[in-house]
Amino acid sequence: MRQIGIGIAGLGTVGAGVYKHLAQNRALLTERVGAELVVRRAVVRDVNKPRVAGPPPGELTTRWQDLIDDPAVDIVVELMGGIDEPLALINAAIDAGKVVVTGNKALLAEHGREIFARAAGKKVPVFFEASTAGGIPIIKTIREALIANHIVSIHGIINGTSNYILTRMTDAGLDFSTALAEAQAQGYAEADPTLDINGWDAAHKAIILASLAYGFWVETGNIFVEGIDKLTATDIRFAGELGYRVKLLAIIKADAGPENGGGVEVRVHPTLIPKTHVLASVSGVFNAVRVCGDVVGETLFYGRGAGQDPTASAVISDLAEAAVALNGERRCYGFTPHGLYGTCRPLEGIRSRYYLRLAVDDRPGVLAQVAGILGHNEIGISSVVQPETHDEAGRAQLVLMLDRASHRQMQTALDEILRLGCVMPPAALLRVESFGAE
Ligand SMILES: NC(=O)c1ccc[n+]([C@@H]2O[C@H](COP(=O)([O-])OP(=O)(O)OC[C@H]3O[C@@H](n4cnc5c(N)ncnc54)[C@H](OP(=O)(O)O)[C@@H]3O)[C@@H](O)[C@H]2O)c1
């Protein structure tokens, strides 16, 4: 049986999982792939660290260059994390003609354009199934299974940590910091959870999905990103009373279509979604991605978005594909650029419905002043709720559900509203998604 040599850079959570499952399912994989996948070397920071899974000490190194120099390594798997070292490793692997597999979403989001241009130039495939939604095979789905479709929209719950926190805030009424501490205690959040709670981990994945779906590499500066770190239990409760759940949603849309020269919108923010929608029931650390194509219609993918075993499953699926790629010329080197969709739509023009909560003086006429400002900015009000409870300062809460308006219209109106003497900043402004029913 032919052997295919693998060099793994990184034997942490994911790398150790890949090693473990390659060994555990060796016979099955060999039958399916038609070749034996053999780990020849692994790169770590500390060769003396005790490890539950990994090659013998003699095959460990601290120099990723050893993978490039070893002629027995056919596939380089980058699972180190970070940006500079992985970028140098991947570039060197492509230049050396070694097939690349990576799970590094931050790296692809920032440097995907140059990596895939280099890969196409050298005709070396780069696979990245583990970079987005962990065990859910969403990359291969968009690139291959849905190839017949113009992608109309993608909606994703693609950060398990923030989904766990929001689930606990919703179901147990916890405030944000208590829910975050619980997520850390359960091992669902890192000691430094910044990228999870500020929305950027989900944004990195949204960039990858949008780029694959629309054929141009989306720049980080062209997308709107807001995390869950400013959400309050009060807004989650009011949203619940109005029939919504709050989710950190990645929203990717090209509703104008390429024939209309329509740009693409990419955003990640806490979003009110109807409790009756299937995405509202995605709880805890689970991920889900809804993809709508013009041919297939609506599809939904659900599973674990991180963790050792689901992510190892994704990496090994790439290894199998990489093994096949080693046998023949490919047209697709991981991402195929095309010019059908142009660029990202400017944020200012992106339209959505809104939930707005204001702390206001409890006296007659306040609602009329707020409604007047919304009216002259051409923003319709679909409902108003004034709960009888007051905040600690004795102010009333005014909750408004607003019709579709652009980001620019809404910001102008909000600035004016916050200048009213009867409204106390800050306001809570959240976007509402009705999945094409607007
Ligand atoms: N964890 C997940 O659930 C998950 C899911 C999807 C994608 N990913 C992505 O997969 C990648 C790896 O994540 P992880 O959670 O497995 O990370 P991790 O547990 O921190 O492991 C990192 C590994 O890389 C090694 N390493 C780091 N920097 C190195 C350097 N400069 N030189 C040599 N070795 C180095 C470390 O060596 P030592 O062992 O000696 O410290 C360790 O083995 C990241 O890009 C992450 O975003 C992770």
The ligand as an SDF file (V2000), in Angstrom:
LIG
                    3D

 48 52  0  0  0  0  0  0  0  0999 V2000
   -9.2690   24.1860   19.5350 N   0  0  0  0  0  0  0  0  0  0  0  0
  -10.2740   24.1150   18.6870 C   0  0  0  0  0  0  0  0  0  0  0  0
  -11.3630   23.6050   19.0210 O   0  0  0  0  0  0  0  0  0  0  0  0
  -10.1170   24.6320   17.2840 C   0  0  0  0  0  0  0  0  0  0  0  0
  -11.1960   24.5410   16.3870 C   0  0  0  0  0  0  0  0  0  0  0  0
  -11.0340   24.9800   15.0730 C   0  0  0  0  0  0  0  0  0  0  0  0
   -9.8430   25.5360   14.6830 C   0  0  0  0  0  0  0  0  0  0  0  0
   -8.8160   25.6490   15.5740 N   0  0  0  0  0  0  0  0  0  0  0  0
   -7.5580   26.2490   15.1200 C   0  0  0  0  0  0  0  0  0  0  0  0
   -6.5420   25.2360   15.1250 O   0  0  0  0  0  0  0  0  0  0  0  0
   -5.2830   25.8260   15.4630 C   0  0  0  0  0  0  0  0  0  0  0  0
   -4.7060   25.1000   16.6830 C   0  0  0  0  0  0  0  0  0  0  0  0
   -5.5820   25.2510   17.7830 O   0  0  0  0  0  0  0  0  0  0  0  0
   -5.3620   24.4290   19.1480 P   0  0  0  0  0  0  0  0  0  0  0  0
   -6.5500   24.7430   19.9840 O   0  0  0  0  0  0  0  0  0  0  0  0
   -5.0270   23.0310   18.8560 O   0  0  0  0  0  0  0  0  0  0  0  0
   -4.0750   25.1950   19.7480 O   0  0  0  0  0  0  0  0  0  0  0  0
   -3.1720   24.7670   21.0090 P   0  0  0  0  0  0  0  0  0  0  0  0
   -3.8750   23.7570   21.8530 O   0  0  0  0  0  0  0  0  0  0  0  0
   -2.7140   26.0340   21.6330 O   0  0  0  0  0  0  0  0  0  0  0  0
   -1.9000   24.0170   20.3500 O   0  0  0  0  0  0  0  0  0  0  0  0
   -0.9030   24.7070   19.6290 C   0  0  0  0  0  0  0  0  0  0  0  0
    0.2160   23.7210   19.3030 C   0  0  0  0  0  0  0  0  0  0  0  0
    1.1390   24.3610   18.4510 O   0  0  0  0  0  0  0  0  0  0  0  0
    2.4550   24.3370   19.0410 C   0  0  0  0  0  0  0  0  0  0  0  0
    3.0420   25.6460   18.7160 N   0  0  0  0  0  0  0  0  0  0  0  0
    2.4800   26.8630   18.8580 C   0  0  0  0  0  0  0  0  0  0  0  0
    3.3120   27.8350   18.3980 N   0  0  0  0  0  0  0  0  0  0  0  0
    4.4210   27.2070   17.9730 C   0  0  0  0  0  0  0  0  0  0  0  0
    5.6340   27.6510   17.4020 C   0  0  0  0  0  0  0  0  0  0  0  0
    5.8650   28.9410   17.1860 N   0  0  0  0  0  0  0  0  0  0  0  0
    6.5590   26.7280   17.0530 N   0  0  0  0  0  0  0  0  0  0  0  0
    6.3350   25.4080   17.2690 C   0  0  0  0  0  0  0  0  0  0  0  0
    5.1940   24.9160   17.8180 N   0  0  0  0  0  0  0  0  0  0  0  0
    4.2580   25.8160   18.1470 C   0  0  0  0  0  0  0  0  0  0  0  0
    2.2420   24.1230   20.5240 C   0  0  0  0  0  0  0  0  0  0  0  0
    3.3940   23.4620   21.0610 O   0  0  0  0  0  0  0  0  0  0  0  0
    3.4520   22.9580   22.5990 P   0  0  0  0  0  0  0  0  0  0  0  0
    2.4930   21.7980   22.6900 O   0  0  0  0  0  0  0  0  0  0  0  0
    4.8580   22.5470   22.8160 O   0  0  0  0  0  0  0  0  0  0  0  0
    3.0140   24.1330   23.4380 O   0  0  0  0  0  0  0  0  0  0  0  0
    0.9980   23.2320   20.5240 C   0  0  0  0  0  0  0  0  0  0  0  0
    1.3530   21.8840   20.3460 O   0  0  0  0  0  0  0  0  0  0  0  0
   -5.5550   27.3220   15.6870 C   0  0  0  0  0  0  0  0  0  0  0  0
   -5.2990   28.0230   14.4820 O   0  0  0  0  0  0  0  0  0  0  0  0
   -7.0520   27.3590   16.0090 C   0  0  0  0  0  0  0  0  0  0  0  0
   -7.6470   28.5990   15.6480 O   0  0  0  0  0  0  0  0  0  0  0  0
   -8.9230   25.2040   16.8700 C   0  0  0  0  0  0  0  0  0  0  0  0
  1  2  1  0
  2  3  2  0
  2  4  1  0
  4  5  1  0
  4 48  2  0
  5  6  2  0
  6  7  1  0
  7  8  2  0
  8  9  1  0
  8 48  1  0
  9 10  1  0
  9 46  1  0
 10 11  1  0
 11 12  1  0
 11 44  1  0
 12 13  1  0
 13 14  1  0
 14 15  2  0
 14 16  1  0
 14 17  1  0
 17 18  1  0
 18 19  2  0
 18 20  1  0
 18 21  1  0
 21 22  1  0
 22 23  1  0
 23 24  1  0
 23 42  1  0
 24 25  1  0
 25 26  1  0
 25 36  1  0
 26 27  1  0
 26 35  1  0
 27 28  2  0
 28 29  1  0
 29 30  1  0
 29 35  2  0
 30 31  1  0
 30 32  2  0
 32 33  1  0
 33 34  2  0
 34 35  1  0
 36 37  1  0
 36 42  1  0
 37 38  1  0
 38 39  2  0
 38 40  1  0
 38 41  1  0
 42 43  1  0
 44 45  1  0
 44 46  1  0
 46 47  1  0
M  CHG  2   8   1  16  -1
M  END
$$$$
